[in-house]
Amino acid sequence: MVAERSSEQRRAFGEFVRAQRERVTPAAIGLPIGKRRRTPGLRREEVAQLCGLSTTWFTWIEQGRDVSISASALARLSVALRLDRAERAYLFDLAGKRDPEQGKAETGNVSAALAAGVEAIAAPAYILDRYWNARCWNAQAAQLFTGWLDAPGEHNLLRFTFTHPAARTLICDWEVRARRLAAEFRAASSGHLHDPKLQEFVTALRRDSEKFAQFWDQHGVLGREGGERTFNHPRDGFLRYEQVTFEVANHPDLKMTMLIRRTGDRVGDNSEA
């Protein structure tokens, strides 16, 4: 359910739409400039016609009145105003609507510069795509995540956690962490639940892991937040980290995770204190 927009949100929405309308030149949409044109950019009636709205309705939107606009009309408006991805996302956020195009695009590619940045981090770090496949990682992450990132083959975090026997030994309090991981994935995938590839992935994982099916069917939802992560490493013993996760700019499907060693911890330190 979409929360009711405040007057401040409606005002900001109207001002943003007006600013973008005044930025678009008539020539950009194939209209003659004309000598009698006084309004910078497009006229309200021109944008309204492009979006399939009445001029009165469009005027009320720019004035910040308490009117509703559908997601499909917002999509047409974003096209008419020549909005880029960030501007379109801002438009939908101010309107309190979900973009129907959200989640349709294929998961983003990891550039060479981004991969080099991950490699340069002096802590275990990796980047996940929308299906939580590891797209790149550094040597420290490969050393930590034995059975997942240190070997060829599948590098999906969920499949490793729920189907690889080594995960239950490596990850302390496996059931608690696995339950949280399923809830985090459900929250992260909410924008593209109708993606056929995602549906196939979830179906296959439910089939292959009774625990994942159990946790998934509980409909838990959690943000992928930071916090303590502990491991029983087969070579290095007990390890304690603080996990932090970042979204990659201009790549909404990519998330980078870093694991920072707790102050005073060292490899092979088996104390819990």
C-alpha positions in Angstrom: 0.0 0.0 0.0 1.4 3.4 -1.0 1.6 5.9 1.8 -0.3 9.2 1.3 2.0 11.9 0.0 2.7 15.0 2.0 2.1 18.5 0.7 5.9 18.9 0.6 6.2 15.9 -1.6 3.4 17.1 -3.9 5.1 20.5 -4.2 8.5 19.0 -5.0 6.9 16.7 -7.5 5.2 19.6 -9.3 8.3 21.7 -9.3 10.4 18.9 -10.7 7.9 18.2 -13.5 7.7 21.9 -14.4 11.5 22.2 -14.4 11.9 19.2 -16.7 9.1 20.5 -19.0 10.9 23.8 -19.4 14.1 22.1 -20.1 12.8 20.1 -23.1 13.0 22.0 -26.4 10.1 21.7 -28.9 12.6 20.5 -31.5 13.4 17.5 -29.3 9.9 16.2 -29.9 9.7 17.4 -33.5 7.7 20.6 -32.9 8.5 23.9 -34.7 9.8 26.6 -32.4 7.7 29.4 -33.8 8.1 33.1 -33.2 5.1 33.4 -30.8 6.3 30.9 -28.3 6.8 32.6 -24.9 7.2 29.6 -22.6 10.7 28.1 -22.2 10.7 24.5 -23.3 7.3 22.8 -23.8 3.9 24.1 -23.1 1.7 22.3 -20.5 -0.8 21.3 -23.2 1.9 19.8 -25.3 3.2 17.6 -22.5 -0.3 16.7 -21.4 -1.1 15.5 -24.9 2.0 13.4 -25.1 1.1 11.8 -21.8 -2.6 11.2 -22.5 -3.6 13.6 -19.7 -5.9 16.6 -19.8 -4.2 20.0 -19.6 -6.2 20.8 -16.5 -5.0 17.7 -14.8 -1.4 18.3 -15.8 -1.6 21.9 -14.5 -2.9 20.6 -11.1 0.1 18.2 -11.0 2.5 21.1 -11.5 0.7 23.2 -8.9 1.2 20.5 -6.3 -2.4 19.7 -5.8 -3.6 16.5 -4.2 -4.3 14.5 -7.4 -3.3 11.0 -8.4 -1.4 9.9 -11.4 -1.0 6.3 -12.5 2.3 4.5 -12.9 1.6 4.1 -16.6 1.0 7.8 -17.0 4.2 8.5 -15.0 6.1 6.2 -17.4 4.7 8.2 -20.4 5.6 11.4 -18.6 9.2 10.3 -18.1 9.5 9.5 -21.8 7.9 12.8 -22.9 10.3 14.8 -20.6 13.3 12.8 -21.8 14.3 11.7 -18.3 17.4 9.7 -17.7 17.4 6.7 -15.2 18.1 8.7 -12.1 15.5 11.4 -13.0 12.9 8.7 -13.8 13.5 7.0 -10.4 13.2 10.4 -8.7 9.9 11.1 -10.5 8.4 7.8 -9.3 9.8 8.3 -5.8 8.1 11.7 -5.4 4.9 10.3 -6.9 4.9 7.4 -4.4 4.6 4.9 -7.2 6.6 1.8 -8.3 8.1 2.0 -11.7 6.7 -0.8 -13.9 10.1 -1.0 -15.7 11.9 -1.6 -12.4 13.6 -5.0 -12.5 13.0 -5.7 -16.2 16.5 -4.9 -17.3 19.2 -7.6 -17.2 21.5 -7.5 -14.2 24.4 -5.0 -14.8 27.9 -5.9 -15.9 30.9 -5.4 -13.6 33.3 -3.0 -15.3 37.0 -3.6 -15.2 37.5 -0.5 -13.1 34.9 -1.8 -10.6 36.5 -5.2 -10.4 39.9 -3.6 -9.9 38.4 -1.5 -7.1 37.2 -4.6 -5.3 40.5 -6.3 -5.7 42.3 -3.3 -4.2 40.2 -3.5 -0.9 42.3 -4.7 2.0 39.4 -6.9 3.4 37.2 -9.7 2.0 34.9 -8.0 -0.6 32.6 -9.2 -3.3 29.8 -8.0 -5.6 26.5 -9.8 -6.0 24.0 -9.4 -8.9 20.2 -9.5 -8.5 20.3 -13.3 -8.3 23.1 -13.1 -5.7 25.7 -14.6 -8.0 29.1 -13.3 -7.1 30.2 -11.3 -10.1 33.7 -10.4 -8.8 35.6 -10.8 -5.5 39.1 -10.3 -4.2 41.7 -12.8 -2.9 40.7 -12.2 0.8 37.1 -13.1 0.0 38.3 -16.3 -1.8 40.4 -17.2 1.3 37.5 -16.6 3.7 34.7 -18.3 1.7 36.1 -21.8 1.2 33.8 -23.9 -0.9 32.1 -20.8 -2.5 34.7 -18.4 -3.9 37.9 -20.4 -3.8 36.9 -23.0 -6.5 35.6 -23.0 -10.1 31.9 -23.5 -10.8 28.8 -22.0 -9.3 29.3 -18.9 -7.2 25.8 -18.2 -6.0 25.6 -17.2 -2.4 22.2 -18.7 -1.7 23.0 -22.0 -3.4 26.3 -22.2 -1.5 24.6 -21.4 1.9 21.7 -23.8 1.4 23.1 -26.7 -0.6 26.8 -26.9 0.1 27.8 -29.0 3.2 30.8 -26.8 3.8 28.5 -23.8 4.5 27.0 -25.3 7.6 30.5 -25.7 9.1 31.9 -22.4 7.9 29.0 -20.1 8.9 28.5 -19.9 12.7 24.9 -20.2 13.8 24.1 -21.5 10.3 20.3 -21.7 10.7 19.9 -18.2 12.1 22.1 -16.8 9.3 20.4 -18.8 6.6 16.9 -17.8 7.7 18.1 -14.1 7.6 19.7 -14.6 4.2 16.4 -15.9 2.7 14.5 -12.9 4.2 17.2 -10.5 2.8 16.9 -12.0 -0.6 13.1 -11.7 -0.6 13.4 -8.0 0.3 16.1 -7.4 -2.3 14.1 -9.2 -5.1 10.8 -7.4 -4.4 11.2 -5.2 -7.4 11.4 -8.0 -9.9 9.4 -10.9 -8.5 7.8 -11.4 -12.0 11.3 -12.0 -13.6 11.0 -15.5 -15.1 14.7 -16.2 -14.4 14.2 -15.2 -10.7 11.2 -17.4 -10.5 13.1 -20.4 -12.0 15.9 -19.8 -9.5 13.7 -19.7 -6.5 11.8 -22.8 -7.7 15.0 -24.8 -8.2 16.4 -23.7 -4.8 13.1 -24.6 -3.0 13.3 -28.0 -4.7 17.0 -28.6 -3.7 16.9 -27.2 -0.2 14.1 -28.1 2.3 15.4 -25.4 4.6 15.3 -22.7 1.9 11.7 -23.7 1.1 10.8 -23.5 4.7 12.3 -20.1 5.2 11.0 -18.7 1.9 7.5 -19.8 2.7 7.6 -17.9 6.0 7.7 -14.6 3.9 10.3 -13.0 6.2 11.6 -9.6 4.9 14.8 -8.0 6.1 17.2 -5.4 4.7 20.7 -6.5 3.9 22.2 -4.6 6.8 25.5 -4.8 8.4 26.4 -6.5 11.7 28.6 -9.1 13.2 29.4 -12.2 11.0 31.4 -15.1 12.5 33.0 -18.1 10.8 34.6 -21.4 11.8 37.3 -21.4 9.1 38.9 -24.8 8.3 42.4 -23.3 8.3 42.2 -20.0 10.3 39.9 -21.0 13.1 37.3 -18.7 14.6 36.9 -15.4 12.7 34.8 -12.4 13.6 33.9 -9.6 11.1 31.6 -6.6 10.8 29.7 -6.7 7.5 28.9 -3.6 5.5 27.0 -3.6 2.2 26.8 -0.8 -0.5 24.8 -0.3 -3.6 26.9 0.3 -6.7 26.2 3.7 -8.3 24.3 3.4 -11.6 23.9 -0.3 -11.2 20.8 -0.9 -8.9 21.1 -4.7 -9.3 24.7 -4.8 -8.0 25.6 -4.8 -4.3 29.1 -4.8 -2.8 29.7 -6.5 0.5 32.8 -6.0 2.7 33.8 -7.8 5.8 35.9 -5.8 8.2 37.9 -7.5 10.9 36.9 -6.6 14.4 39.5 -4.5 16.4 41.8 -6.9 18.3 40.8 -10.0 16.3 43.4 -12.0 14.5 43.6 -15.0 12.4 43.4 -18.1 14.5 42.0 -16.3 17.6 39.4 -18.8 18.9 38.1 -16.7 21.8 34.6 -15.4 21.8 35.4 -12.4 24.0 
